[in-house]
Amino acid sequence: MKKKIINIIKKSFSVKNKNEILNIENKNLKLNKLTNFDSLNHLKFFSLLEKEFKIKINEKNFNKLNDLNSIIKIVNKKS
């Protein structure tokens, strides 16, 4: 699951920088600190996440899901 989420992050935010990828994998990076972070990519991320794991994420949780740990927790909880 972690690998799938990381791939969704890389796809949604067009992450190509090796340092950003390592930081994501090591759970040291907040989504809003990604180079290509913007509101459209953020929505794209949630859409892909919902589709991949067949879950529905409430909009009020969007701001809470800002790092890999919190994303993994909510996906585990919802799936």
PEVEN-V96856 format. One record per pair of residues at least 6 apart in sequence whose ideal C-beta (glycine too) atoms are under 6 Angstrom apart, sorted by the first residue. I is the first residue (numbers start at 0). J is the second residue. D is the distance in whole Angstrom. If there is no record, write none. Layout:
BEGIN
I:J:D ; I:J:D
END
This chain:
BEGIN
4:70:6 ; 5:23:6 ; 7:47:5 ; 7:48:6 ; 8:23:6 ; 11:40:5 ; 11:43:5 ; 11:44:4 ; 11:47:6 ; 12:33:5 ; 12:35:5 ; 12:40:5 ; 13:35:5 ; 14:20:6 ; 22:28:4 ; 26:67:5 ; 26:68:6 ; 29:65:5 ; 29:66:5 ; 30:65:5 ; 45:56:6 ; 49:56:6 ; 52:74:5 ; 52:78:5 ; 54:77:4 ; 54:78:6 ; 64:70:5 ; 64:73:6
END
